Amino acid sequence: MDSSESPTETKKTKSKTPRKNKETVLKQKSPAEFFAENKNIAGFDNPGKSLYTTVRELVENSLDSAESISELPVVEITIEEIKKSKFNSMIGLIDCERVDAELYDDYETEKAREKRLAKEARAQEIQAKNAALGKKVKETPASKGIRGRGEASFYRVICKDNGKGMPHDDIPNMFGRVLSGTKYGLKQTRGKFGLGAKMALIWSKMSTGLPIEISSSMRNQSYMSFCRLDIDIHKNIPHVHVNEKRENKERWHGAEIQVVIEGNWTTYRSKILHYMRQMAVITPYAQFLFKFVSDAPEKNVTIRFSRRTDVMPPVPLETKHHPSSVDLLLIKRLIAETSKQNLLQFLQHEFVNISKSHAERLIGEMGPDFSPKMALKSLTPQQLVRIHQLFRQAKFDDPNGHCLSPAGEYNLRLGIIKELHPDMVATYSGSAQVFEGHPFIVEAGVSIGGKNVKQGLNIFRFANRIPLLFEQGADVVTRTALKRINWSSYKINQLQDKIGIFVSIVSTKIPFKGTGKEYIGDDITEIASAVKYSIQQCCVQLKSKIVKKMQAREQQERKRNLSKYIPDATGAVYNVLKDMAETQLHASKKFRYGDDDGELLRKVYENLITKETLSEKLAKHVEQVDYEMALEYATQSGVSEEPRETIYIKPLETENKIIDLHSPFFVFRMFH
Amino acid sequence: MTESITGSVLITVLFSIRSSAQILSPSRVKISVVIHFHFTPTLCPITAHLPSMAESSKKRRRTNTDDLPFKNKLKPDSTILQTLKDFSTSSSSSSSSSKTLTLQDLSLPFSCREVSDLSLSSVQSNIESLVLRIAHSILSGNGFAFDVPSRAATNQFYVPELDRIVLKDKSSLRPFANISTVRKSAITARILQLVHQLCIKGIHVTKRDLFYTDVKLFQDQIQSDTVLDDVSCMLGCTRSSLNVVAAEKGVVVGRLIFSDNGDMIDCTKMGMGGKAIPPNIDRVGDMQSDALFILLVEKDAAYMRLAEDRFYNRFPCIIVTAKGQPDVATRLFLKKMKMELNLPVLALVDSDPYGLKILSVYGCGSKNMSYDSANLTTPDIKWLGVRPSDLDKYKIPEQCRLPMTEQDIKTGKDMLEEDFVKKNPGWVEELTLMVKTKQKAEIQALSTFGFQYLSEVYLPLKLQQKDWL
């Protein structure tokens, strides 16, 4: 085998090498090409995940767009399944029947078929046996037709919002040019790189070849833009099919984006639904309508996540850089972009936490070559390095969190209550803290009980108000909740209770780990301790509630719990007494016991005292003790309860009998 | 009897060929021995490949183990035996001369609670008067409560003069009409009734039996066991006087003959596993032995090694193990052996905090059973090995040592504060070394030089050097 194969091998390589040499030409790649080749960076690993990421990117864009004009978001997402034949007809391809069956990957050979039939027969036998035994049989899924590689499924994803809309002429560039965006700059944003919608377009081009369709209208705009375009991946420029103005009768503003992509609903169904649910938790002021439409009506899904509040977090402000977070390149860019002329003004206005006097001191520290009035353009590269060094070493106040827009304790709480309906919920919002010059705020919520919540820890992670669904295991929140919180000390049972843990982190720069932006590493002590503290604060709030609940329950169940053991105790005592009475009689040792005891035993022997007598007496005692305890509890808890709210009820008759008691200093009015 | 003696002589004689140490008096040698004198030299070369025969395998082992580390330091067995004999006589004379102290001899600043063995009838009458009191209390409408001695750690006290833990006399009320004690008091009543039945019928049951009489109430055995201890403490008797015993756990092998329920047991003829230590000590008696010491082994594995190698025939001894934490029966048995045979006790435990803890339970008693510490503890147990200093002394390689966990280190540090450790400066030194090096090792770490290193080199060398604390 080896010897016969190796010559052909060498032949091949020989024939290849000269060709390779010819090709070593310097080539350039457009950003679009790069992302098309490395789509996993943007979360387009496989068809299923691509469907999920597409939905996610479109939803987040919609939210950003609506929030930017302070409009309460209304987002409608529809996923429409497209069968292969329908897809073919869409692109004008005629369905071809298979002629040469053996050509295909999923061709079933005679042997494989025998094997499969035998397996099915066996399965049926087992099922019949189980049914005969009366066991509850799990319905075995109808044997799926073997799915070949070519058997892709296609989906049309439509996302409609009531946001800002897009200027008519900018639309091609906004969708057809990778790494162009409106969200650059230092502020808390959901998206970051201007990649999302474009990646969806690239993916649709790669998998279906169909263009993207955009309808958009801005506020007070009489027309509606309609644009159909795709992207020229090699040049990273849009390729516009249609770009026209249409009538806008309803005065609608916002955007509607339609894209047809390959996907996999079956495997990513739960992820997409989870995403929507968690998004609803963190944005309770938005209204979502999610629809899945397919030919099979039983597969259809329609979920409405309704709005629960009108209070929207403020739009995050763009902030300036913190001196400790900038690098050399950034300093150069800031110098090139600034309108300020001299060094003093530059330091004072282009960074946070540098006041004028502070800037002067810094310039003094830089060395004799520097002066406050020196022109920015005259700075040499060496001098820039010096500034950078000083920024690294000098001490600056931490940036404050004003530029951040956390969901807010109120919204988080509402979101949790709205989507989970828990028995108890506690929330906590931390103050701003700093990691590497970027401020961050951690908010946490802990809930107990609720519907659709599993037993044990259910962790919901949010970063800049986006749910994080993947790579949960390594995340700082998961690690903290699992390893660093002693749940039992808060009277919470980590395994049995239905615990929901919600942690939302917002920052101008979330320190994501990995390429997928799916989790925050556990190695950042600042964030880890802030997360731990927030969760603990929630737990402390819960603990007092839980303890109170337990006490109340104990009150209710005390009598029952005490009475439960009466038969055991009296039975044991009575049996000993009975044995004693009998032996005493047989041995006729009448005077072994004292008078009282002898009398007691005689009564037991004569059945004057029975087990029931003892039980009755003990039950009476229990009742008495229970009554005393209840009284004590009532007097204690009456004092410790929170102040009650006074309620004023209007009398039914407006006519009032009043007596005024007059004194020199006041009037005392009595109502009857 | 005859049979058992010949059996032990057979092997002893083989040893004596090698070590020329005559342990048993020549008068006990019988005809069968003579036959073996004839046979063994000629048989040896032929049967060498038969592993089932103890003689043959012994031969082969000896040739292989000559290059074991420290083997060359070993003196002939006769010298070691002489050392042991001296030690044995000196220790027995010293212990017999000093009278064993009791609690009454000391004037302690507080009163202590101690229990004693009570007869069945007195246990029965104790229960009966308690039950009568309760019945009266119930009938008068006051419910009832047990006055249970506290067995909490705060109620324990180490008495250095006695070298054991004793229980102070604090007690707590266990009323029925209280949500936190209702369960326990119901269980206590039930256990009292069950023990009462045992007293009437005069039979023994195990703790497991007791648990199964009312599984629904007891829920798990820990609960019935705890209450059982409470009851024996409350009635002022030992747990064995309640006629409730634990399942057999400990085993003994070696030069010991005793009667168990009237049957004579020869512990040299119990095979490799040894004789299980009977759960109720009152049926054990007539102890006889020609051993020079008692070897306490923590682990089953080390015990098996020694039993299989018939270590007790090379150096006459009694080997005991309770397979980990000792149960009551093993502790009572050890105490009885020590008292009746007056032998020194040497302990072979792991070099970790738990090994020392086990040693302390044998020596000073456990906190759980401190009310009965007078009957359960064996004073003056020597720590033979494996001690932290042995790890370097015997050059145990790094891969056989384990790093101590946080928990281990904490336990070790806590133990340094315990009085029973502090009273022995040697132990303090060893434990400090352990906590400092943060290394532990099991007895099995010695197997790194060969499975028989323990019995062939380590223990003999230890005995020769009188290396115990």
Interface residues (C-beta under 8 A of the other chain):
Chain A: E554 R558 N561 L562 Y565 D568 A569 T570 G571 A572 V573 N575 V576 L577 D579 M580 T583 Y593 D596 D597 L600 I609 T613 L614 K617 L618 K620 H621 V622 V625 D626
Chain B: I127 E128 V131 L132 I134 A135 H136 I138 L139 G141 N142 G143 F144 F176 A177 N178 I179 V182 R183 S185 A186 I187 A189 R190 L192 Q193 H196 Q197 I200 D214 L217
